[in-house]
């Protein structure tokens, strides 16, 4: 075979490869491969629901304990039993939990997708501690839906994730709140700014009681560049609201840096059964 023929044949082969790649790309656009649920990866008979163009199956949605009324209009925590009063009356326009009624809350309002229990707890735990970064997409779009559905959560101008201490970040390899913030920001068309830093490694908050959490977290968050939040309505992003101490302290730091107001959005909120039963 002559060199000229080999060169011609090689050129034709490259052209055919290029055409084949082009055809595949066109087919991927016109006939995209069907995606499974972003939370479980499976296809179910109940089908997939598109939430901000993200498929989540009916099976997963049915297993998530979404926050339902009645709930505290300040922190979004579900209210039950004694927390509602003797008659268990329906949600009032000023209904707040005992924590919000008795203590200063620096955030305007806080909301979460669901109660930190059941399937939602499993998803968040796998995402936060199990290295399942891909779960940020499914959890994040559910958080964005909370903002889109509730008037009190709208109007934010910038998203700020709750930071990890550098040591904790190095151990985990990622900040779960930052990944969630990026998904929420993409859905809502809002910028994400890492405006907060954590200056002290305060220990494991989930092992502390309510008062210890509040004291343990005081003064550990700083805003090195206040102009990132000054005059802006901030949406603070966290994974789980337990007592609200972390969200409150972050909100305090943001307000001191000049933020106009702070709202809080989390994937889950932990109920306080002691309050339902009327115990301190």
Buried (B, 14 or more C-beta within 10 A) or exposed (E): EEEEEEEEEEEEEEEEEEEEEEEEEEEEEEEEEEEBBBBBEEBBEEEBEEBBEBBBBBBBBEBBBEBEEBBBBBBBBBBBEBBBEEEEEEEEEEBBBBBBEEEEBBBBBBBBBBBBEEBBBBBBBBBBEEEBEEBBBBBBBBBBBBBEEEEBBEEBBBBBBBBBBEEBBEEEEBBBBBBBBBBBBBBBEBEBBBBBBBBEEBEEBEEBEBEBBBEBBBEBBBBEEBEBBBEBBBBBBBBBBBBBBBBBBBBBBBBEBBBBBBBBBBBBBBBBEEBBEEEE
